[in-house]
Amino acid sequence: MNKDYSKDFFEVVKSRRSVRMFSDKQIPKKILDTLIDIIRYAPSSLNGQPWEVIVVTEEETKERLVSFKNQWCPNLKKEYRADFIKKAPAILVVCCDRERSYDRWLENGVIAATYLLLAVTSLGLGATMLTAFNLQRPEQILEARRILGIPGTVNPVCIIPVGYPAEKPAVKKLRKLEDLIHHEKY
Ligand SMILES: Cc1cc2nc3c(=O)[nH]c(=O)nc-3n(C[C@H](O)[C@H](O)[C@H](O)COP(=O)(O)O)c2cc1C
């Protein structure tokens, strides 16, 4: 094997797909902890490590998250109804404490979520990243705080249902590499 790169890493990255159908199998606590642990290794602005993760398993809270997400879904994305998330054995809500985020809570949260998604793929589970939060709509953040008991200094960043896949999404058509590279200038 070429020692200059890890084949496993590229396989994980290239095989990751959003999974929206989950089996009934529960996620063992050890696996869940391993997935969340990987977030600690992500880069963060000024190494603030501002992440907080809420693990939602109760049906009632799942239902409230579904309603919340569907309510805030823009018209353009109505096909993305969030009902599927309640079938996931665990919904992870990645949040960032603004006091440790150095004005970069969204970026800090999204990069941690990316680490999580790749760990999920690596361990044979499936997940989808759903975002609903931005500064243009602070009421969204307030509502999520109410549902999940999140303190005022902490912002929710994304909602990630996780479970064992009950579907295998087809290979995704990618844009061509040469279409997105710009040498020296755009
Ligand atoms: C910022 C962001 C927001 C997303 N929001 C949603 C969402 O609200 N609902 C959903 O079902 N999928 C959502 N997705 C998943 C995308 O639909 C998915 O990543 C995309 O179709 C590419 O497919 P893949 O993840 O299988 O490669 C989101 C992904 C990103 C990165």
Ligand as a Chemical Component Dictionary entry (heavy atoms), coordinates in Angstrom:
data_LIG
# 
_chem_comp.id                   LIG 
_chem_comp.type                 NON-POLYMER 
_chem_comp.pdbx_formal_charge   0 
_chem_comp.three_letter_code    LIG 
# 
loop_
_chem_comp_atom.comp_id 
_chem_comp_atom.atom_id 
_chem_comp_atom.alt_atom_id 
_chem_comp_atom.type_symbol 
_chem_comp_atom.charge 
_chem_comp_atom.model_Cartn_x 
_chem_comp_atom.model_Cartn_y 
_chem_comp_atom.model_Cartn_z 
_chem_comp_atom.pdbx_ordinal 
LIG C1  C1  C 0 -25.543 22.473 5.701  1  
LIG C2  C2  C 0 -26.341 21.243 5.368  2  
LIG C3  C3  C 0 -27.697 21.233 5.642  3  
LIG C4  C4  C 0 -28.469 20.094 5.372  4  
LIG N1  N1  N 0 -29.783 20.083 5.722  5  
LIG C5  C5  C 0 -30.506 18.972 5.490  6  
LIG C6  C6  C 0 -31.862 18.913 5.904  7  
LIG O1  O1  O 0 -32.410 19.855 6.473  8  
LIG N2  N2  N 0 -32.545 17.764 5.674  9  
LIG C7  C7  C 0 -31.964 16.676 5.076  10 
LIG O2  O2  O 0 -32.637 15.663 4.903  11 
LIG N3  N3  N 0 -30.673 16.704 4.670  12 
LIG C8  C8  C 0 -29.933 17.818 4.867  13 
LIG N4  N4  N 0 -28.618 17.848 4.490  14 
LIG C9  C9  C 0 -28.001 16.695 3.799  15 
LIG C10 C10 C 0 -27.853 16.978 2.288  16 
LIG O3  O3  O 0 -29.105 16.896 1.678  17 
LIG C11 C11 C 0 -26.873 15.983 1.677  18 
LIG O4  O4  O 0 -25.601 16.136 2.305  19 
LIG C12 C12 C 0 -26.700 16.179 0.180  20 
LIG O5  O5  O 0 -27.891 15.861 -0.507 21 
LIG C13 C13 C 0 -25.561 15.342 -0.400 22 
LIG O6  O6  O 0 -25.791 13.967 -0.154 23 
LIG P1  P1  P 0 -24.776 13.091 0.726  24 
LIG O7  O7  O 0 -24.713 13.659 2.100  25 
LIG O8  O8  O 0 -25.349 11.711 0.716  26 
LIG O9  O9  O 0 -23.428 13.147 0.083  27 
LIG C14 C14 C 0 -27.842 18.967 4.756  28 
LIG C15 C15 C 0 -26.475 18.990 4.497  29 
LIG C16 C16 C 0 -25.728 20.107 4.815  30 
LIG C17 C17 C 0 -24.242 20.079 4.572  31 
# 
loop_
_chem_comp_bond.comp_id 
_chem_comp_bond.atom_id_1 
_chem_comp_bond.atom_id_2 
_chem_comp_bond.value_order 
_chem_comp_bond.pdbx_ordinal 
LIG C1  C2  SING 1  
LIG C2  C3  SING 2  
LIG C2  C16 DOUB 3  
LIG C3  C4  DOUB 4  
LIG C4  N1  SING 5  
LIG C4  C14 SING 6  
LIG N1  C5  DOUB 7  
LIG C5  C6  SING 8  
LIG C5  C8  SING 9  
LIG C6  O1  DOUB 10 
LIG C6  N2  SING 11 
LIG N2  C7  SING 12 
LIG C7  O2  DOUB 13 
LIG C7  N3  SING 14 
LIG N3  C8  DOUB 15 
LIG C8  N4  SING 16 
LIG N4  C9  SING 17 
LIG N4  C14 SING 18 
LIG C9  C10 SING 19 
LIG C10 O3  SING 20 
LIG C10 C11 SING 21 
LIG C11 O4  SING 22 
LIG C11 C12 SING 23 
LIG C12 O5  SING 24 
LIG C12 C13 SING 25 
LIG C13 O6  SING 26 
LIG O6  P1  SING 27 
LIG P1  O7  DOUB 28 
LIG P1  O8  SING 29 
LIG P1  O9  SING 30 
LIG C14 C15 DOUB 31 
LIG C15 C16 SING 32 
LIG C16 C17 SING 33 
# 
